[in-house]
Amino acid sequence: MKGDEPTTEELATTADHGAAVVSSVEPKISHAVLLTAAQLSRGLFRLLFVIVAARALGPSQFGVYALLLAMVEMLAVATGSGYTDYLTREAAKDERLGWGLCGQLTRLRLAYTIPFTAVVLGGLWTLGYPRAVMVATVWMSLSLIPRSLSEAVQGVLRGTGRYLEFLLVELAFGIALAAGAGLLLVSGGGLREVVATEVAGSVAAAAFALFFALKYRTKQRLRLEKSQLIKASSIFNIYAFVGNLYDRLDILMLSRLAGDYATGIYGAAYRPMGTIQLLPYGVLYSLLPTLSRGTGSDADRQRLEKAMGLLLSAAFVLVLATLAFAKTLVPIVFGTGFAESASALKVLIWAVIPRYLNFALNISLLAAAHERVFAVTSLVCLAVNVITNLLFIPRYSWRAAAVVTIATELVLLIQNIYWLRRLTGSTPMPLGWLRVSLVFALLTGLTVAAAKFVSPVAAGIVCLLVYLAYLYRTGMVAEFAAVWRTAGSSSS
């Protein structure tokens, strides 16, 4: 330890540095709205850019771009994008420690970037990818340098309740992507221009993050010894990497086992999935600081169960909407060359249901500092994903990858339930899960059956309106809104 910078144990046992600087911001529904808006803005701008890129590149070249995105995302989590969650939790407990760790973890991520990128390039070379793909991967990996800063700062902003600033960082990234999409539409371009836009977006986000870091960081910043830092943070590298690996590896396996066209079809379907799965982010991360400072009380449990009920209902709405509208909208949005992506999306969308629940259960484990469980659950999911994809992709192409995605999420759900029961003695259940599930099942059956006699879009609209009316009339919407009112009153 250098100077007067205490260890985490010393922070708990001494008063040499004063009381912990804890944010007094009470959770409000506006916080969930801001966090959701932040992630949706990133997701929607990303989706816009991907659509423009898909139309400019065509299925085969877009398959290469999808591969690059998957590779760089795996590199991002390997180097430490999971530190954002760690920083949120620690900053919620003591802002001084949050800002101190922010600088330390940014430097640690930068140190990891070069060797990890070399490993990925070695893997691509071993698999026989052409030189052009490897060069493009190097250029895309440059985006990891500014991301190291922006994601670390965002972790502290989120933990200290500065959600508007968090949103502005995301908007900087998204607007840069939108500008790049505009240039592609006006002047054309290929893979090189697409990669350049990705890097520019990361630089823009980092510039905003640096401004907020300089503005808000505390005068006193608490840090850890290097050995402590690596020990405390390494689990966030491991579980995040393994979790992202099983989530992204199907792209790599499709690329090698089924070709660029199948990768492009699947990649176009997976991008809307990446956007709509962002809803849990705002809902749950607005509660994470409160849950992290809590004691596992009944009030915390009820709060989480109401949030889970909201997410389960939202997942059901998304499934109904996709079944009704995907066949019509996907070819219009991505182009007729991606017509098969509608079928892929109609399969993939079912993964949203267990994924939303897994997000909530993971937050529960994270808030209770049981994140080491994530390494075990992620490794099991990775094994299931790799083995089943290797068996079935050669025969069923992207269809196998889509079904395996659902199966992997179900395997994770079973594990999360087991570990929560083992570590805490109980598992939170979504509020009203049985009745909303029964109504959803009935309306799904009606949507499919009615589509044989009338327009699928018309049938879908009617069933969606009936489901939303049911949620409102039964008072479920009011119960979901009470999540943040309860949080605010309990922290007063």
Residue pairs with C-beta under 8 A, 6 or more apart in sequence:
1 7
1 225
2 223
4 16
4 17
5 100
5 222
5 223
5 224
6 14
6 16
6 17
6 222
7 224
7 225
7 228
8 97
8 224
8 228
8 232
10 16
11 17
11 20
11 94
11 97
11 222
17 96
17 220
17 222
20 93
20 94
20 96
20 97
21 94
21 95
21 96
21 218
22 92
22 93
22 94
22 95
22 293
23 91
23 92
23 95
23 159
23 160
23 161
23 289
25 31
25 160
25 161
26 487
26 488
26 491
26 492
27 286
27 287
27 289
27 290
27 484
27 487
27 488
27 491
28 286
28 484
28 487
28 488
29 481
29 483
29 484
29 485
30 163
31 161
31 163
31 286
31 484
32 282
32 283
32 286
32 287
32 484
33 282
34 163
34 164
34 166
34 167
34 282
34 286
35 158
35 163
35 166
35 167
35 281
35 282
35 285
35 286
36 278
36 279
36 281
36 282
36 283
37 167
37 282
38 163
38 166
38 167
38 169
38 170
38 171
38 281
38 282
39 170
39 278
39 281
39 282
40 275
40 278
40 279
40 282
41 167
41 170
41 171
41 174
42 170
42 173
42 174
42 278
43 274
43 275
43 276
43 278
44 174
44 275
45 173
45 174
45 175
45 177
45 178
46 174
46 177
46 271
46 274
46 275
47 271
47 272
47 274
47 275
48 177
48 178
48 181
49 177
49 178
49 180
49 181
49 197
50 268
50 271
51 333
51 334
52 181
52 184
52 185
53 62
53 65
53 181
53 184
53 194
54 62
54 264
54 268
54 334
54 335
54 338
55 334
55 335
56 184
56 188
56 189
56 190
56 194
57 64
57 65
57 190
57 191
57 194
58 264
58 337
59 260
59 261
59 264
59 265
59 268
59 337
59 338
60 260
60 261
60 264
61 190
61 191
61 260
61 264
62 264
62 267
62 268
63 255
63 259
63 260
63 261
63 262
63 263
63 264
63 267
64 133
64 136
64 191
64 260
65 191
65 194
65 267
66 251
66 263
66 264
66 266
66 267
66 268
66 270
67 133
67 251
67 252
67 255
67 263
68 133
68 136
68 137
68 140
68 195
69 140
69 251
69 267
70 248
70 249
70 251
70 252
71 120
71 124
71 137
71 140
71 252
72 137
72 140
72 141
72 143
72 144
72 198
73 244
73 248
74 120
74 241
74 244
74 245
74 248
75 113
75 116
75 117
75 120
75 141
75 144
76 144
76 147
76 244
77 237
77 240
77 241
77 243
77 244
78 112
78 116
78 237
78 241
79 109
79 112
79 113
79 116
79 144
79 148
79 237
80 105
80 108
80 109
80 112
80 148
80 233
80 236
80 237
80 240
81 147
81 151
81 240
82 236
82 237
82 239
82 240
82 241
83 105
83 109
83 151
83 152
83 155
83 233
83 236
84 151
84 152
84 154
84 155
84 158
85 155
85 236
85 288
85 366
85 371
86 101
86 105
86 155
86 232
86 233
86 236
87 98
87 101
87 102
87 105
87 152
87 155
87 156
87 158
87 159
88 155
88 156
88 158
88 159
88 285
88 288
88 289
88 292
89 159
89 288
89 289
89 292
89 366
89 367
89 369
90 97
90 98
90 101
90 159
91 97
91 98
91 99
91 101
91 155
91 156
91 158
91 159
91 160
92 98
92 159
92 160
92 288
92 289
92 292
92 293
93 292
93 293
94 222
95 156
95 159
95 160
95 218
96 218
96 220
96 221
96 222
97 221
97 222
98 155
98 156
98 159
98 160
99 156
99 213
99 216
99 217
99 218
99 221
100 221
100 222
100 223
100 224
101 223
101 224
101 229
102 152
102 153
102 155
102 156
102 213
102 217
103 152
103 221
103 223
104 223
104 224
104 229
105 152
105 229
105 233
106 148
106 149
106 152
108 229
108 230
108 233
109 144
109 148
109 152
110 145
110 148
112 237
113 141
113 144
113 145
113 148
117 137
117 138
117 141
117 144
120 137
120 141
121 134
121 137
121 138
124 133
124 134
124 137
125 134
127 256
136 191
136 192
136 195
139 195
139 196
139 199
140 195
140 198
140 199
142 199
143 198
143 199
143 201
143 202
144 202
145 202
146 202
146 203
146 205
146 206
146 207
147 202
147 205
147 206
149 206
149 209
149 210
149 213
150 169
150 173
150 202
150 205
150 206
150 208
150 209
152 209
153 169
153 209
153 210
153 212
153 213
154 166
154 169
154 209
156 213
157 163
157 165
157 166
157 169
157 212
157 216
158 166
158 285
158 288
158 289
159 288
159 289
160 216
161 289
162 212
162 216
163 286
165 212
165 216
168 208
168 212
169 205
169 208
169 209
169 212
170 205
172 204
172 205
172 207
172 208
173 201
173 202
173 204
173 205
174 201
175 204
176 197
176 200
176 201
176 203
176 204
176 205
177 197
177 198
177 201
179 197
179 200
180 193
180 194
180 196
180 197
180 200
180 201
181 197
183 189
183 193
183 197
184 193
184 194
184 197
223 229
224 232
235 371
235 372
235 374
235 375
236 371
238 375
238 378
239 371
239 372
239 374
239 375
239 377
239 378
240 374
242 375
242 378
242 379
242 381
242 382
243 374
243 378
243 381
245 378
245 382
246 378
246 381
246 382
246 384
246 385
246 386
246 408
247 405
249 382
249 385
249 386
249 389
250 266
250 385
250 389
250 393
250 401
250 404
250 405
251 263
251 266
251 267
251 270
253 386
253 389
253 390
253 393
253 401
254 262
254 263
254 266
254 393
254 397
254 398
254 401
255 263
257 390
257 393
257 394
258 393
258 394
258 397
258 398
262 397
262 398
263 398
264 338
265 338
265 340
265 341
265 344
265 398
266 341
266 344
266 398
266 401
266 402
268 330
268 334
268 338
268 341
268 344
269 330
269 341
269 342
269 344
269 345
269 348
269 398
269 402
270 344
270 348
272 345
273 345
273 348
273 349
273 351
273 352
276 318
276 352
277 352
277 355
277 356
279 311
279 314
279 356
280 311
280 356
280 359
280 360
281 359
283 307
283 310
283 311
283 483
284 307
284 311
284 359
284 360
284 363
285 363
286 484
287 303
287 304
287 307
287 363
287 483
287 487
288 363
288 366
288 367
290 300
290 303
290 487
290 491
291 300
291 303
291 304
291 363
291 364
291 367
292 366
292 367
294 300
294 367
296 368
296 424
299 486
299 490
301 426
301 428
302 486
303 483
303 486
303 487
304 360
304 363
304 364
304 428
305 428
305 429
305 430
305 431
306 431
306 479
306 480
306 482
306 483
306 486
307 360
307 480
307 483
308 356
308 357
308 360
308 428
308 429
308 430
308 431
308 433
309 430
309 431
309 432
309 433
309 436
309 476
309 479
309 480
310 480
310 483
311 356
311 357
311 359
311 360
311 430
312 353
312 356
312 357
312 430
312 433
312 436
312 437
313 436
313 471
313 476
313 480
314 356
315 352
315 353
315 355
315 356
316 353
316 436
316 437
316 440
316 467
317 464
317 467
317 468
318 349
318 352
319 349
319 350
319 352
319 353
319 440
319 444
320 440
320 443
320 444
320 447
320 460
320 463
320 464
320 467
321 460
321 464
322 345
322 346
322 349
323 346
323 349
323 444
323 447
323 448
323 456
323 460
324 447
324 451
324 456
324 457
324 459
324 460
324 461
324 463
324 464
325 457
325 460
326 342
326 345
326 346
326 349
327 342
327 343
327 346
327 456
328 456
328 457
329 342
330 338
330 339
330 341
330 342
330 345
331 338
331 339
331 342
334 341
340 398
344 398
344 399
344 402
347 399
347 402
347 403
347 406
348 402
348 405
348 406
350 406
351 405
351 406
351 409
354 406
354 409
354 410
354 412
354 413
355 409
357 413
357 416
357 430
358 409
358 412
358 413
358 416
360 428
360 430
361 413
361 416
361 417
361 420
361 427
361 428
362 374
362 416
364 420
364 424
364 428
365 371
365 373
365 374
365 416
365 419
365 420
365 423
368 423
368 424
370 419
370 423
373 419
373 423
376 415
376 419
377 412
377 415
377 416
377 419
380 411
380 412
380 415
381 408
381 411
381 412
381 415
384 404
384 407
384 408
384 411
385 404
385 405
385 408
388 400
388 404
388 407
389 400
389 401
389 404
392 400
392 403
392 404
393 400
393 401
396 403
416 427
417 427
420 426
420 427
420 428
421 427
430 436
431 476
431 479
431 480
432 474
432 476
432 479
435 474
436 471
436 476
439 467
439 470
440 467
443 463
443 466
443 467
444 463
446 459
446 463
447 456
447 459
447 460
447 463
450 459
450 462
450 463
451 459
451 460
471 477
